[in-house]
Amino acid sequence: MNEELEIVEDGDLYEHYRIIVDKGQSPIRIDKFIMARVENATRSKVQQAIEAEAVLVNGLSTKPSYLIKPNDLITISLPEPPRDDVVNPENIPLNIVFEDDDLLVVNKPAGMVVHPAYNNWSGTLVNALAFHFQNLPTSRNGVGRPGLVHRIDKDTSGLLVIAKTEQAMTHLAKQFYDHSIERTYIAMVWGVPKAEQGTINANLGRSLKDRKVTTVYEDETIGKNAITHYKIIKDYGYVSLLKCNLETGRTHQIRAHMKYLGHPLFNDATYGGDKIWKGTTFTKYRQFIDNCFAILPRQALHATSLGFIHPVSKKHLQFDVPLPSDFQALIDKWEKYIQYEN
């Protein structure tokens, strides 16, 4: 059989399948065809993906009853399956911003890992969600099924949307894949970008030297397209406060893009922001920066705004949360420092 099946990852969120139907393929319903070729693809899951237009034939939406033809190009975007079969529910408080039968929006604190992984098997957002979902009507046999649609880094605070049903998972995943979800972050960076507002369009991929680090690749054949829009909110001379909007959602996107621009996030140890990039060499200034690092012992990044279409009501939902106390305290300290200097 000459049929081609290619699996392409979009960040850490989706499995994107591209199937070129074999020239000798006989007519068969597309939902049955996909079930036979994609692992763990149940009929209901495939039909929901088709309904959400996550399955395209030759670039166009289709129906479950469509009979495939030889040489058809089928592309499929599905939510990533859970990485672990067992998640232990833990009674961890959640800051719930919104909840209904289909989804949940939470304001994640800095320091909380989103998904259990090596060295972080407990205390994660997923552990907390598993406990929260135990008593929900969508749970199966008393076991919750937390539906992560996207992630933010451990030491980044802010908004996350979680799907509570397969239908919601598919619809939300499609919106992320289409880059139609609005995501706004507040960031403090070293220095001040030359342009008051701008766009960083640079491919991102894992560093060849350190797999935990994301780096920019100017060769367009390497990495994946990543686009970040930024605007200066406040210029403090040595640092600046930015509003960043994500058009794509790659791992460490804002952190890597701002490092590439020459303005790493304040106190971002992974990307060099935990050192003084701009300012005087006076001991008093170094002490001030050390005090700032102590106030915000993490990268200065907060997911402040999230907007998307509800998967069932089709209404546009918009959520905004203020800066956490540590980030606000950092800004207040810089405000006082600049006033004192002037």
Contacts in CASP RR format, 6 or more apart in sequence:
PFRMAT RR
TARGET T0000
AUTHOR 0000-0000-0000
METHOD contacts of the structure
MODEL  1
MNEELEIVEDGDLYEHYRIIVDKGQSPIRIDKFIMARVENATRSKVQQAI
EAEAVLVNGLSTKPSYLIKPNDLITISLPEPPRDDVVNPENIPLNIVFED
DDLLVVNKPAGMVVHPAYNNWSGTLVNALAFHFQNLPTSRNGVGRPGLVH
RIDKDTSGLLVIAKTEQAMTHLAKQFYDHSIERTYIAMVWGVPKAEQGTI
NANLGRSLKDRKVTTVYEDETIGKNAITHYKIIKDYGYVSLLKCNLETGR
THQIRAHMKYLGHPLFNDATYGGDKIWKGTTFTKYRQFIDNCFAILPRQA
LHATSLGFIHPVSKKHLQFDVPLPSDFQALIDKWEKYIQYEN
1 22 0 8 1.000
2 22 0 8 1.000
2 23 0 8 1.000
3 19 0 8 1.000
3 20 0 8 1.000
3 21 0 8 1.000
3 22 0 8 1.000
3 25 0 8 1.000
4 18 0 8 1.000
4 19 0 8 1.000
4 20 0 8 1.000
5 17 0 8 1.000
5 18 0 8 1.000
5 19 0 8 1.000
5 37 0 8 1.000
6 17 0 8 1.000
6 18 0 8 1.000
6 19 0 8 1.000
7 15 0 8 1.000
7 16 0 8 1.000
7 17 0 8 1.000
8 16 0 8 1.000
8 17 0 8 1.000
8 18 0 8 1.000
9 15 0 8 1.000
9 16 0 8 1.000
10 16 0 8 1.000
10 77 0 8 1.000
10 177 0 8 1.000
10 224 0 8 1.000
11 224 0 8 1.000
11 249 0 8 1.000
11 250 0 8 1.000
11 251 0 8 1.000
12 80 0 8 1.000
12 151 0 8 1.000
12 251 0 8 1.000
13 79 0 8 1.000
13 80 0 8 1.000
13 149 0 8 1.000
13 150 0 8 1.000
13 151 0 8 1.000
13 173 0 8 1.000
13 176 0 8 1.000
13 177 0 8 1.000
13 249 0 8 1.000
14 77 0 8 1.000
14 78 0 8 1.000
14 79 0 8 1.000
14 80 0 8 1.000
14 173 0 8 1.000
14 176 0 8 1.000
14 177 0 8 1.000
15 76 0 8 1.000
15 77 0 8 1.000
15 78 0 8 1.000
15 80 0 8 1.000
15 81 0 8 1.000
16 75 0 8 1.000
16 76 0 8 1.000
16 77 0 8 1.000
16 177 0 8 1.000
17 37 0 8 1.000
17 38 0 8 1.000
17 74 0 8 1.000
17 75 0 8 1.000
17 76 0 8 1.000
17 78 0 8 1.000
18 73 0 8 1.000
18 74 0 8 1.000
18 75 0 8 1.000
18 76 0 8 1.000
19 34 0 8 1.000
19 37 0 8 1.000
19 73 0 8 1.000
19 74 0 8 1.000
19 75 0 8 1.000
19 76 0 8 1.000
20 71 0 8 1.000
20 72 0 8 1.000
20 73 0 8 1.000
20 74 0 8 1.000
21 33 0 8 1.000
21 68 0 8 1.000
21 69 0 8 1.000
21 70 0 8 1.000
21 71 0 8 1.000
21 72 0 8 1.000
21 73 0 8 1.000
21 74 0 8 1.000
22 70 0 8 1.000
23 70 0 8 1.000
23 71 0 8 1.000
24 70 0 8 1.000
25 68 0 8 1.000
25 69 0 8 1.000
25 70 0 8 1.000
27 67 0 8 1.000
27 68 0 8 1.000
27 69 0 8 1.000
28 67 0 8 1.000
28 68 0 8 1.000
29 64 0 8 1.000
29 65 0 8 1.000
29 66 0 8 1.000
29 67 0 8 1.000
29 68 0 8 1.000
30 50 0 8 1.000
30 55 0 8 1.000
30 57 0 8 1.000
30 62 0 8 1.000
30 63 0 8 1.000
30 64 0 8 1.000
30 65 0 8 1.000
30 66 0 8 1.000
30 67 0 8 1.000
30 68 0 8 1.000
30 74 0 8 1.000
31 43 0 8 1.000
31 46 0 8 1.000
31 47 0 8 1.000
31 50 0 8 1.000
31 64 0 8 1.000
32 43 0 8 1.000
33 68 0 8 1.000
33 74 0 8 1.000
34 41 0 8 1.000
34 46 0 8 1.000
34 55 0 8 1.000
34 74 0 8 1.000
34 76 0 8 1.000
35 41 0 8 1.000
35 42 0 8 1.000
35 43 0 8 1.000
35 46 0 8 1.000
38 46 0 8 1.000
38 76 0 8 1.000
38 78 0 8 1.000
40 81 0 8 1.000
41 78 0 8 1.000
44 166 0 8 1.000
45 78 0 8 1.000
45 166 0 8 1.000
45 170 0 8 1.000
46 55 0 8 1.000
46 64 0 8 1.000
47 64 0 8 1.000
48 166 0 8 1.000
48 167 0 8 1.000
48 170 0 8 1.000
49 55 0 8 1.000
49 76 0 8 1.000
49 77 0 8 1.000
49 78 0 8 1.000
49 170 0 8 1.000
50 61 0 8 1.000
50 62 0 8 1.000
50 63 0 8 1.000
50 64 0 8 1.000
51 167 0 8 1.000
51 170 0 8 1.000
52 167 0 8 1.000
52 170 0 8 1.000
52 171 0 8 1.000
52 174 0 8 1.000
52 311 0 8 1.000
53 61 0 8 1.000
53 174 0 8 1.000
54 76 0 8 1.000
54 77 0 8 1.000
54 78 0 8 1.000
54 170 0 8 1.000
54 173 0 8 1.000
54 174 0 8 1.000
54 177 0 8 1.000
55 61 0 8 1.000
55 62 0 8 1.000
55 74 0 8 1.000
55 75 0 8 1.000
55 76 0 8 1.000
55 77 0 8 1.000
56 62 0 8 1.000
56 74 0 8 1.000
56 75 0 8 1.000
57 66 0 8 1.000
57 68 0 8 1.000
57 72 0 8 1.000
57 73 0 8 1.000
57 74 0 8 1.000
58 72 0 8 1.000
58 73 0 8 1.000
59 73 0 8 1.000
59 75 0 8 1.000
68 74 0 8 1.000
77 173 0 8 1.000
77 174 0 8 1.000
77 177 0 8 1.000
78 170 0 8 1.000
78 173 0 8 1.000
79 147 0 8 1.000
79 149 0 8 1.000
79 163 0 8 1.000
79 169 0 8 1.000
79 170 0 8 1.000
79 173 0 8 1.000
80 148 0 8 1.000
83 115 0 8 1.000
83 116 0 8 1.000
83 117 0 8 1.000
84 116 0 8 1.000
87 116 0 8 1.000
87 126 0 8 1.000
87 127 0 8 1.000
87 130 0 8 1.000
87 146 0 8 1.000
88 121 0 8 1.000
88 122 0 8 1.000
88 127 0 8 1.000
88 130 0 8 1.000
89 127 0 8 1.000
89 130 0 8 1.000
89 131 0 8 1.000
89 134 0 8 1.000
89 144 0 8 1.000
90 122 0 8 1.000
90 123 0 8 1.000
90 127 0 8 1.000
90 128 0 8 1.000
90 130 0 8 1.000
90 131 0 8 1.000
91 128 0 8 1.000
91 131 0 8 1.000
92 123 0 8 1.000
92 127 0 8 1.000
92 128 0 8 1.000
92 131 0 8 1.000
93 128 0 8 1.000
94 106 0 8 1.000
94 128 0 8 1.000
94 129 0 8 1.000
94 132 0 8 1.000
95 106 0 8 1.000
95 107 0 8 1.000
95 108 0 8 1.000
95 109 0 8 1.000
96 104 0 8 1.000
96 105 0 8 1.000
96 106 0 8 1.000
97 105 0 8 1.000
97 106 0 8 1.000
97 107 0 8 1.000
97 159 0 8 1.000
97 319 0 8 1.000
97 321 0 8 1.000
98 104 0 8 1.000
98 105 0 8 1.000
98 317 0 8 1.000
98 319 0 8 1.000
99 105 0 8 1.000
101 137 0 8 1.000
101 138 0 8 1.000
101 164 0 8 1.000
101 165 0 8 1.000
102 163 0 8 1.000
102 164 0 8 1.000
102 165 0 8 1.000
102 167 0 8 1.000
102 168 0 8 1.000
102 310 0 8 1.000
102 311 0 8 1.000
102 312 0 8 1.000
103 161 0 8 1.000
103 162 0 8 1.000
103 163 0 8 1.000
103 164 0 8 1.000
103 168 0 8 1.000
103 172 0 8 1.000
103 310 0 8 1.000
103 311 0 8 1.000
104 129 0 8 1.000
104 132 0 8 1.000
104 161 0 8 1.000
104 162 0 8 1.000
104 164 0 8 1.000
105 159 0 8 1.000
105 160 0 8 1.000
105 161 0 8 1.000
105 162 0 8 1.000
105 306 0 8 1.000
105 317 0 8 1.000
105 319 0 8 1.000
106 125 0 8 1.000
106 159 0 8 1.000
106 160 0 8 1.000
106 162 0 8 1.000
107 157 0 8 1.000
107 158 0 8 1.000
107 159 0 8 1.000
107 321 0 8 1.000
108 114 0 8 1.000
108 125 0 8 1.000
108 152 0 8 1.000
108 156 0 8 1.000
108 157 0 8 1.000
108 158 0 8 1.000
108 159 0 8 1.000
108 160 0 8 1.000
108 303 0 8 1.000
109 157 0 8 1.000
109 324 0 8 1.000
110 154 0 8 1.000
110 155 0 8 1.000
110 156 0 8 1.000
110 157 0 8 1.000
110 298 0 8 1.000
110 324 0 8 1.000
110 326 0 8 1.000
111 154 0 8 1.000
111 155 0 8 1.000
111 298 0 8 1.000
112 123 0 8 1.000
112 124 0 8 1.000
112 125 0 8 1.000
112 154 0 8 1.000
113 120 0 8 1.000
113 123 0 8 1.000
113 124 0 8 1.000
113 125 0 8 1.000
113 154 0 8 1.000
114 124 0 8 1.000
114 125 0 8 1.000
114 126 0 8 1.000
114 148 0 8 1.000
114 151 0 8 1.000
114 152 0 8 1.000
114 154 0 8 1.000
114 160 0 8 1.000
115 124 0 8 1.000
115 125 0 8 1.000
115 126 0 8 1.000
115 148 0 8 1.000
115 151 0 8 1.000
116 122 0 8 1.000
116 124 0 8 1.000
116 126 0 8 1.000
116 127 0 8 1.000
120 154 0 8 1.000
125 146 0 8 1.000
125 160 0 8 1.000
126 146 0 8 1.000
126 148 0 8 1.000
129 144 0 8 1.000
129 146 0 8 1.000
129 147 0 8 1.000
129 162 0 8 1.000
130 143 0 8 1.000
130 144 0 8 1.000
130 146 0 8 1.000
133 139 0 8 1.000
133 144 0 8 1.000
133 145 0 8 1.000
133 146 0 8 1.000
133 164 0 8 1.000
134 142 0 8 1.000
134 143 0 8 1.000
134 144 0 8 1.000
136 144 0 8 1.000
136 164 0 8 1.000
138 144 0 8 1.000
138 145 0 8 1.000
138 164 0 8 1.000
138 165 0 8 1.000
139 145 0 8 1.000
146 162 0 8 1.000
147 162 0 8 1.000
147 163 0 8 1.000
147 164 0 8 1.000
147 169 0 8 1.000
148 162 0 8 1.000
148 163 0 8 1.000
149 161 0 8 1.000
149 162 0 8 1.000
149 163 0 8 1.000
149 169 0 8 1.000
149 172 0 8 1.000
149 173 0 8 1.000
149 176 0 8 1.000
150 160 0 8 1.000
150 161 0 8 1.000
150 176 0 8 1.000
150 249 0 8 1.000
151 160 0 8 1.000
152 158 0 8 1.000
152 160 0 8 1.000
152 303 0 8 1.000
153 252 0 8 1.000
153 255 0 8 1.000
153 299 0 8 1.000
153 301 0 8 1.000
155 298 0 8 1.000
155 299 0 8 1.000
155 301 0 8 1.000
156 185 0 8 1.000
156 298 0 8 1.000
156 299 0 8 1.000
156 301 0 8 1.000
156 302 0 8 1.000
156 303 0 8 1.000
157 301 0 8 1.000
157 302 0 8 1.000
157 303 0 8 1.000
157 324 0 8 1.000
157 327 0 8 1.000
158 302 0 8 1.000
158 303 0 8 1.000
158 304 0 8 1.000
158 321 0 8 1.000
158 324 0 8 1.000
159 303 0 8 1.000
159 304 0 8 1.000
159 305 0 8 1.000
159 306 0 8 1.000
159 319 0 8 1.000
159 321 0 8 1.000
160 303 0 8 1.000
160 306 0 8 1.000
161 172 0 8 1.000
161 306 0 8 1.000
161 308 0 8 1.000
163 169 0 8 1.000
163 172 0 8 1.000
163 173 0 8 1.000
163 311 0 8 1.000
167 311 0 8 1.000
167 312 0 8 1.000
168 311 0 8 1.000
168 312 0 8 1.000
170 311 0 8 1.000
171 309 0 8 1.000
171 311 0 8 1.000
172 181 0 8 1.000
172 308 0 8 1.000
172 311 0 8 1.000
175 181 0 8 1.000
175 308 0 8 1.000
175 309 0 8 1.000
176 249 0 8 1.000
179 247 0 8 1.000
179 248 0 8 1.000
179 249 0 8 1.000
180 308 0 8 1.000
180 309 0 8 1.000
181 306 0 8 1.000
181 307 0 8 1.000
181 308 0 8 1.000
182 245 0 8 1.000
182 305 0 8 1.000
182 306 0 8 1.000
182 307 0 8 1.000
182 308 0 8 1.000
182 318 0 8 1.000
183 245 0 8 1.000
183 246 0 8 1.000
183 249 0 8 1.000
183 303 0 8 1.000
183 305 0 8 1.000
183 306 0 8 1.000
183 307 0 8 1.000
184 243 0 8 1.000
184 244 0 8 1.000
184 245 0 8 1.000
184 303 0 8 1.000
184 304 0 8 1.000
184 305 0 8 1.000
184 306 0 8 1.000
185 243 0 8 1.000
185 244 0 8 1.000
185 245 0 8 1.000
185 246 0 8 1.000
185 254 0 8 1.000
185 301 0 8 1.000
185 302 0 8 1.000
185 303 0 8 1.000
185 304 0 8 1.000
186 233 0 8 1.000
186 241 0 8 1.000
186 242 0 8 1.000
186 243 0 8 1.000
186 244 0 8 1.000
186 301 0 8 1.000
186 302 0 8 1.000
186 304 0 8 1.000
186 323 0 8 1.000
186 327 0 8 1.000
187 230 0 8 1.000
187 241 0 8 1.000
187 242 0 8 1.000
187 243 0 8 1.000
187 244 0 8 1.000
187 254 0 8 1.000
187 258 0 8 1.000
187 265 0 8 1.000
187 300 0 8 1.000
187 301 0 8 1.000
187 302 0 8 1.000
188 239 0 8 1.000
188 240 0 8 1.000
188 241 0 8 1.000
188 242 0 8 1.000
188 265 0 8 1.000
188 266 0 8 1.000
188 300 0 8 1.000
188 327 0 8 1.000
188 330 0 8 1.000
188 331 0 8 1.000
189 239 0 8 1.000
189 240 0 8 1.000
189 242 0 8 1.000
189 258 0 8 1.000
189 263 0 8 1.000
189 264 0 8 1.000
189 265 0 8 1.000
189 266 0 8 1.000
189 300 0 8 1.000
190 238 0 8 1.000
190 239 0 8 1.000
190 262 0 8 1.000
190 263 0 8 1.000
190 264 0 8 1.000
190 265 0 8 1.000
190 266 0 8 1.000
190 273 0 8 1.000
190 277 0 8 1.000
190 278 0 8 1.000
191 237 0 8 1.000
191 238 0 8 1.000
191 239 0 8 1.000
191 240 0 8 1.000
191 263 0 8 1.000
191 277 0 8 1.000
191 278 0 8 1.000
192 232 0 8 1.000
192 235 0 8 1.000
192 236 0 8 1.000
192 237 0 8 1.000
192 239 0 8 1.000
192 240 0 8 1.000
192 263 0 8 1.000
193 230 0 8 1.000
193 232 0 8 1.000
193 240 0 8 1.000
193 242 0 8 1.000
193 261 0 8 1.000
193 263 0 8 1.000
196 231 0 8 1.000
196 232 0 8 1.000
197 229 0 8 1.000
197 230 0 8 1.000
197 231 0 8 1.000
197 232 0 8 1.000
198 229 0 8 1.000
198 230 0 8 1.000
198 231 0 8 1.000
199 227 0 8 1.000
199 228 0 8 1.000
199 229 0 8 1.000
199 230 0 8 1.000
200 226 0 8 1.000
200 227 0 8 1.000
200 228 0 8 1.000
200 229 0 8 1.000
200 230 0 8 1.000
200 257 0 8 1.000
200 258 0 8 1.000
200 260 0 8 1.000
200 261 0 8 1.000
201 225 0 8 1.000
201 226 0 8 1.000
201 227 0 8 1.000
202 216 0 8 1.000
202 217 0 8 1.000
202 218 0 8 1.000
202 226 0 8 1.000
202 257 0 8 1.000
202 260 0 8 1.000
203 216 0 8 1.000
203 217 0 8 1.000
203 218 0 8 1.000
203 219 0 8 1.000
203 220 0 8 1.000
203 222 0 8 1.000
203 223 0 8 1.000
203 224 0 8 1.000
203 225 0 8 1.000
203 226 0 8 1.000
204 214 0 8 1.000
204 215 0 8 1.000
204 216 0 8 1.000
204 217 0 8 1.000
204 223 0 8 1.000
204 224 0 8 1.000
204 226 0 8 1.000
204 250 0 8 1.000
204 251 0 8 1.000
204 252 0 8 1.000
204 253 0 8 1.000
204 256 0 8 1.000
204 257 0 8 1.000
205 214 0 8 1.000
205 215 0 8 1.000
205 217 0 8 1.000
205 222 0 8 1.000
205 223 0 8 1.000
205 224 0 8 1.000
205 250 0 8 1.000
205 251 0 8 1.000
206 213 0 8 1.000
206 214 0 8 1.000
206 215 0 8 1.000
206 251 0 8 1.000
207 213 0 8 1.000
207 214 0 8 1.000
207 215 0 8 1.000
212 270 0 8 1.000
213 252 0 8 1.000
213 256 0 8 1.000
213 270 0 8 1.000
213 271 0 8 1.000
214 250 0 8 1.000
214 251 0 8 1.000
214 252 0 8 1.000
214 253 0 8 1.000
214 255 0 8 1.000
214 256 0 8 1.000
215 256 0 8 1.000
216 256 0 8 1.000
216 257 0 8 1.000
216 260 0 8 1.000
217 223 0 8 1.000
224 248 0 8 1.000
224 250 0 8 1.000
225 248 0 8 1.000
226 248 0 8 1.000
226 249 0 8 1.000
226 250 0 8 1.000
226 253 0 8 1.000
226 256 0 8 1.000
226 257 0 8 1.000
227 246 0 8 1.000
227 247 0 8 1.000
227 248 0 8 1.000
228 244 0 8 1.000
228 245 0 8 1.000
228 246 0 8 1.000
228 247 0 8 1.000
228 253 0 8 1.000
228 254 0 8 1.000
228 257 0 8 1.000
229 244 0 8 1.000
229 245 0 8 1.000
229 247 0 8 1.000
230 242 0 8 1.000
230 243 0 8 1.000
230 244 0 8 1.000
230 245 0 8 1.000
230 258 0 8 1.000
231 242 0 8 1.000
231 243 0 8 1.000
232 240 0 8 1.000
232 241 0 8 1.000
232 242 0 8 1.000
233 240 0 8 1.000
233 241 0 8 1.000
233 242 0 8 1.000
233 243 0 8 1.000
234 240 0 8 1.000
234 241 0 8 1.000
234 331 0 8 1.000
236 334 0 8 1.000
236 337 0 8 1.000
236 338 0 8 1.000
237 278 0 8 1.000
237 338 0 8 1.000
238 278 0 8 1.000
238 279 0 8 1.000
239 266 0 8 1.000
239 278 0 8 1.000
239 334 0 8 1.000
240 263 0 8 1.000
241 331 0 8 1.000
242 258 0 8 1.000
244 254 0 8 1.000
246 253 0 8 1.000
246 254 0 8 1.000
250 256 0 8 1.000
252 270 0 8 1.000
252 271 0 8 1.000
254 265 0 8 1.000
254 301 0 8 1.000
255 264 0 8 1.000
255 265 0 8 1.000
255 268 0 8 1.000
255 270 0 8 1.000
255 271 0 8 1.000
255 299 0 8 1.000
255 301 0 8 1.000
256 271 0 8 1.000
258 264 0 8 1.000
258 265 0 8 1.000
258 271 0 8 1.000
259 265 0 8 1.000
259 268 0 8 1.000
259 271 0 8 1.000
259 272 0 8 1.000
263 277 0 8 1.000
264 271 0 8 1.000
264 272 0 8 1.000
264 273 0 8 1.000
264 277 0 8 1.000
265 271 0 8 1.000
265 273 0 8 1.000
265 299 0 8 1.000
265 300 0 8 1.000
265 301 0 8 1.000
266 273 0 8 1.000
266 292 0 8 1.000
266 296 0 8 1.000
266 299 0 8 1.000
266 300 0 8 1.000
266 330 0 8 1.000
267 273 0 8 1.000
267 274 0 8 1.000
267 292 0 8 1.000
267 293 0 8 1.000
267 296 0 8 1.000
267 297 0 8 1.000
267 298 0 8 1.000
267 299 0 8 1.000
267 300 0 8 1.000
268 274 0 8 1.000
268 299 0 8 1.000
268 300 0 8 1.000
268 301 0 8 1.000
269 299 0 8 1.000
270 299 0 8 1.000
271 299 0 8 1.000
273 299 0 8 1.000
274 293 0 8 1.000
276 285 0 8 1.000
276 286 0 8 1.000
276 289 0 8 1.000
279 285 0 8 1.000
288 337 0 8 1.000
291 333 0 8 1.000
292 330 0 8 1.000
292 333 0 8 1.000
292 334 0 8 1.000
295 326 0 8 1.000
295 329 0 8 1.000
295 330 0 8 1.000
295 333 0 8 1.000
296 326 0 8 1.000
296 327 0 8 1.000
296 329 0 8 1.000
296 330 0 8 1.000
297 326 0 8 1.000
298 326 0 8 1.000
300 327 0 8 1.000
300 330 0 8 1.000
302 323 0 8 1.000
302 324 0 8 1.000
302 327 0 8 1.000
304 320 0 8 1.000
304 321 0 8 1.000
304 322 0 8 1.000
304 323 0 8 1.000
305 318 0 8 1.000
305 319 0 8 1.000
305 320 0 8 1.000
305 321 0 8 1.000
306 318 0 8 1.000
306 319 0 8 1.000
307 316 0 8 1.000
307 317 0 8 1.000
307 318 0 8 1.000
307 319 0 8 1.000
308 316 0 8 1.000
308 317 0 8 1.000
309 315 0 8 1.000
309 316 0 8 1.000
309 317 0 8 1.000
310 316 0 8 1.000
310 317 0 8 1.000
322 328 0 8 1.000
323 331 0 8 1.000
END
